Structure formats: structure tokens, C-alpha cells
Amino acid sequence: MSLNIKDLAQHLGISIGTVSRALNDKPDVNAKTRERVLNAAVELGYSANASGRSLRRGTTQTIAFMLETGQSELRSGDNFFMRVIDAMQAELDDQGYDLIILPCHSANDPTEFLKRVIARGTADAIVVTATMKNDPRIEFLLKSRLPFLTLGRSRLEDQHPWIDLDFEGYVDQTIRKLVALGHKRIAITVPPTRSNIASVLREAYENAVAETGLEFDPGLIFECEVSESGGNQVTRQILEMPNRATALLLNYELMAFGVYSALQEAGLSPGKDLSVATLRRSKLLRFLNPPVTAFEIDLEQLGRTIAREVLQVLRDNSHKTRIVWPATMAITESFAPPPCR
């Protein structure tokens, strides 16, 4: 039997009107009451039906995709998510479902935002992005009754369905290619956040360095802004090192523009003076000379797979999606043996 708003109000010992205002984030409800209402709504399986169709069928026929708009990749106009979302929409449409985008403003608490989404019955299932190593959203979703899938892993990856890019493969393959060329001082950039990507990149880098026999230097791991400016700043820091790195792995493709700019200003060349690789090959990188070494990722198939897998989770909550999405390395002239000094 489904829980209605009257049941929820009785459970909490407050009025239906207070519950309604809390669910709709009205300003006249104090924070503690709102928190009680949202937590109870999720834990007890209450969701407001979004439409008459929902009332009749008990479903919205809608999948939600949560984006945190404060991510620097989104601010820079990166098309990664747009291409994935476009492919998801096409696949879901074939299955009779709609896709809605839920942008969580950088000023909002992502977990509180998610609580409101669940309590309002916005969608039948949700895809969560920008996962953290310790992600309270995932912990909360595991307690709720809303089916979900994450684009990214967390420390609880054995407990929830997820799809993630092959960051370990990117780091391992790139370092092995560079070591084969003679490089011994290889730097890497990681996001300056609690994101799971940062954790995965660090661990993969340390493993690859150990397995290839390189000496580990924590000074070669650069936390920086995920942007062109971040790439420029890291390159300047590398060039000022007395025993500088001869190769650089970037965790975000547009950082390569900043790297190339800093090298050019110093009278140096990518490849010849600093080998450069980035995670994802995109059309924007075609303006770089030489083209930067990067990995081909089939974003259309990724989007369609996310759509199919979240529907599988929706139909069978025991379905455990755990997919590391493959990529193919494309080596260019941005890779060369280390310069002689």
C-alpha cells in the first residue's frame, strides 16, 4: 500500500499543510522540520505524484539525470554531458520513457536537493553524476526506495549500480608508453576536490609508477583547477622545477590548451620538450598543433548504455550494473622521447 501525504503527516505528528510546505521548500517551514519531513518521506517510500497519469499508473515514465552545475567542466561549455544526454534521450524514447535534467545549483547542498527530488516523486529512477569517494547522496539513495545508477564510482561501489570511465586504464597505458620512450619523470593532474575521480587517478598513478619501476615523487601529482587556466598554471610550475617532469598526463582535455600556451610562451614545443596526454579526445582538440595524445570514447554508446542499465535497475532493483567503460588510445606527435639536457 502506498503512503499518502496524510499518512506521512500522521507518522510525523504534524499537519498535512506543514508537510506539503516542507516538501515544496516553502520559506515558512523551519530547517529542522523540513529535514524531518524529507528524511521520513524518503525512508518510508512516500512520493508525491507529479501528474494525473502518475496517480492512475503509479509511474511517471520519466528518468532523471542530476547535474551539479558548479562543475568547471560544465562552466567551460564541455559537450561531454550533452552528448551523453542526447544518446540517453534517444534510447529512453525508444523505450517509452522521458528524460529530465535536474541541475543542482552550486549554492545548493546536493544531498538536500536530492531529498526534495525523491520526496516530490519527480521521476521513477535517477542517474547521479560527479560522485565522491564518500558520497552522502549515495548513502541516502541506498536507504531510499528510488532506483538509481551513478555515472562514477564511490567507496560503496560494491553496493550500488554504476558505470564509470576507465581512468585506471588511461593512466596505466599512458605511463607505460611514456616509460617505453625513456621518460622517468612523469607528472599528472588531479581535480582539487573530494571527487572519486581524484582518488582513482591518484591510486592508478601510484600503481603504474610502482609497476614500471619509476621512483615515486608526490611532487609530480598536481592538484589544479579543471580548466585551461589549470593546465597553464601546472605547466609553468613544471618548467620552474630544477628536475622537471618530461611528460604530463591531464585529467581533462581542455587543459591541453593551457599547457600548449605555456610551452609556446616559454619557446618550447609539445612533444619535443614536454610530452602531453589527455583523457578524452574531442573535436575541440583538433585546433592544437601537434594534436594531443588522447583516448577515443564512444559517448553515444555510453549514453545509450546508461539509459538501458538504469531501466534494468528500475525493473529489477537487484540488478547490479558495474561497467568500466573502455577507451582506445590514439598516440600523436605530442609523445616523444624525453629531451636531452
Buried (B, 14 or more C-beta within 10 A) or exposed (E): EEBEBEBBBEBBEBEEEBBBBBBEBEEEBEEEBBBBBBBBBBEBEBBBBBEEEBEEEEBBBBBBBBBBEBBBBBEBEBEBBBBBBBBBBBBBEEEEBBBBEBBBEEEBEBBBBBBBBBBBBBBBBBBBBBBBBEBEBBBBBEEBEBBBBBBBBBBBBEEBBBBBBBBBBBBBBBBEBBBEEEBBBBBBBBBEBEBBBBBBBBEBBBBBBEEBEBEEBEEBBBEBBBBBBBBBBBBBBBBEEEEBBBBBBBBBBBBBBBBBBBBEEEEBBBBBBBBBBBBBBBEBBEEBEBBBBBBEBBBBBBBBBBBBBBBBBBEEBEBEBEBBBBBEBEEBBBBBBBEEE
